[in-house]
Amino acid sequence: MQHPRTLVMTGLLTAGFALGVTALALKAGEGTHSALDTALSTTTGFLFLLAGAVAHVRRPANPIAVLIALVGLALFLEDLQFARNPVLYTIAVPLRAASSPVIAHLVLAFPHGRLRSRWERLLVAAAYLVVLGLGVVGLLAGDDPRDLLAIPSASADAAFAHRGLDFVATVISAGVVVVLLYRWLTGQLPQRRLLSPVIAIALLGALASGAGTALGDGNPLSEPLLQAYRILFCLWPLAFLTGVLRARVGNAEMIRLLLERDGTGLAALVQDDEVWKDSRSIDALNAAAGLVLDNQRLAGELEQRLAEVRASRARLVAAGDEERRRLERDLHDGAQQRLVSVVLLLRMAGRRYGAELPTEVRALIGGAVDELQTAITELRELARGIRPAILTEAGLAAAVRSLVARVPLEVGLSVGAVPRLDAAVEATAYFVTSEALTNALKHAQTDHVDVRIEVAGTELRVEVTDAGAGGADLEGGTGLAGLRDRVQALGGELDVTSGPGGTTVSAVIPLAGEKP
């Protein structure tokens, strides 16, 4: 799609090249300019036109390209003053310094293409008004017979107009140089790199031109200095072009730049006017932004998968608890009752036929009853280990007190106001306490354990501490590792701190919901 400035640039280039050919013919035919002077001035104008064209192709959104080309056009307009045709000469007289305000505008707008402060806008406006105004004065007060608009009575003011033109041009040039130096001194490193070639050529050219003019025409160094100025001025459009190609435009374009990746808008990049980037910055930003988007997308997918895994683990815990309750009921209502029935039958048989049975048979029946009683006791302990009935009926606090009462250790129990909680939370907290007490009884070589259970905000905290030999390790066995998985399945954390001074098992479990 063609950029809106392309038509303007096309018109400038067409008019510029036509005027360039005309200016070359006029200067060559005028006879007062050397071949080198004519070649350098013409080359400078064409280089500004070409630099503007290249800048527009590479940075079509940056208006600086139009200003660069406009300088070349203005330089050729100045050369129309050498025309012998009265009409062309009359048109050219007010434009004898047409390039001065355009160059001031270009320098101050470089490299964004826009003036950034009120003072810069005032300076550029003054340059256009004063130069063109004095040009009109020079036109009216001219004494050249080709000047069709000259007023004879005002010819005495022509010299004054020329001196005024030179003075104002000097003041404007000085103001532009001051602004450039201020930018360079206060700017950051990327800005200094862009401004350095422009400032260097401007300062060297000003010094060469000023020295050559001050020495006068009779000094042998005057002409070489002026030629050096013309050569430096010829290199100036290349300095502008290099800066534009290396720089990124300012806020206007950067705000409009919406990075997209896979059809998804990522971010609007806003760049500070003072932070100028080289031409590779946008590619690096695009690549970095793409990585950020990919990372965000992967992080979102990972978070979704993690949530699914947590939900799956929570369902497994709930399913496991439900299976425990089913096994508890099956053991209580099935195998345990059958064993009790067998014990009653054997005792009934012993009481009814005991006198008639041999001594050996009575002893066998008594041994079978004892073994069955032991099996019933072990079965009850197994059922209690799966999920104590008191945990389901009375809650966590009552279940832990019942557990502590059966442990052959001195236990310091601290249970806060713990309401009825979600079944999975209560079961997990109970098993953490049970496993920690069992480990302390087996391995800690201590006779005292502290147990603290409390609800803090939206979390249930369980802490079991002993002053034993230490050595507990989450990775050392399946008991604590399995508990950690169970706690993490509910979104909590299990931590084990163990050393020569004892072991602390602590669990933090989010409350999935309270029961009334």
C-alpha positions, 0 to 999 in steps of 0.5 A: 500500500502506497504511503500518503507521503509518496506522492509529495516525495514524487513531486519534490524529486521531479521538480528537484531534478528538473531544477537541478538540470536548469541550475547546472545550465545556468551556473555553467552559462553564467561564467563567474563560477569555477567548474569545481564550485559548480560541480560541488553545488550541483552534486550537493543538491542532487545528493539531498534529493537522493538522500531524501528518496532513500530515506523515504523508501526505508522510513516511509512514515518518517517525515524527515525524508521530505525535509531532506529532499526539500533542502535539495529543491531549495538549493536549486531554487537559489541558483535561479538568480543566475537566470538571464530571463527577467521572469525567472530572475524576479521569481528567484530573488526572494529565494536567494537564501531559500535553503537556510530556513529549510536546513534549520528546520531539517537540523532541528527536526532530525531524526524524527521529522518533527519539532519537539519544543516551542523554542524550536518551532519559534526558531524555525518559523522565524527563519522562514519569515525573516529569510523570505521577508528580507528576500522580498525587501531585496526584490523591491529594493534591487537595482538589477535591470532583470528585476521586474518588481524593483522600485527605483527609489528604494535601490539605496536600501538594497545594500542594507537588505543584503547585510540584513539577510546575511546577519539574520542567516548568521543568527539563525545558524548560531541558534541551530548550532546551539540547539544541536550542541545542547542536545548532544551534551544532554542526550544519551549515547544513542542520541550522541551517535546520531548527532555527532556526524551532523554536528561535526560537519556543521561545525567544521563547515562553519569554521572553514566558511567563516575563516575563509570569509574573514581572510578575504579574497586576497588571502591565498588560504581563503579559496581553499577554506571555502572549497573545504566548506563546499566539500563538507556541505556536499557530505552533509546529506550523507550524514543525515541519511546515515542518521535516519537509517540508523535511527528509529522515529519518535513517539508518533510512529512508535505508538502506532506500531502494534506488534503482532504475532500469530494474529494476536496484538501483543503491545503498543511500544511507546518510545521516549523522544530522548531515547533513539534506537538504531535500525536494529532495535525494532527487530530485537524488540519484535523478537523479544516481544515474540518470546514474551508472548510465547512465554506467556502462552506457555505459562498460561498452558502450564498453569492450566495443566497444573490446575488440571493436575491439582484437580485430578490429584484432589479427585484421587484423594477424595476417591481414596478417602471414599474407598477407605470409608467403604473398606472400613464399612466392609471390614466392620460389617463383613469380616469383623462380624463374621469373626465375632460370630465364629468366636461366639459359636466356638465358645458356645460349643465349648460350654455345651460340650466341654465336659464330653470333649477330650482335654486336647480338643478343649485346648484347641478350641480355646486356642482358636478362640484366642487367635480369633480374638487377636485377629478381631483386634488387629482388624479393628486397628486396621479399620481405625487406621484406614479412617477412624469412625470418630473422625467422621462422626466427631471431627478432627479435634476429637479424632486427634485426642483419641489418637494421642490417648493411644500413643505410649508417649507423653504428648503435649496437645494444643488444639485451637477452635477447629470447626468441622472442615471438609472431609479431605482436609480433616483426613489429611491433617489426621494422617499427618499427625498420625504418621508424625507420631508413629515416626517419633515413636519408632525412630526419635528415641524420645518420650515427649512430643508436642502437637499443635493444630489451629486454623489461621485465616483460610489455612489449617496448620498442623505441627508435630515436634519432638526433641529426639535424635532427628534424621527424618527425611521426606525422601527417605521413606514412603510415609512422609513422601506420600503425605506430602503428595496428599497435602500438595493435592489439596494445594498445601505444603508439607515441610520436615525440619530434622536435625540433632535437636529433634524433628518438626513436621509441619503442614499448611492445608488450605481450607476447602470449605467448612461444614456447619 
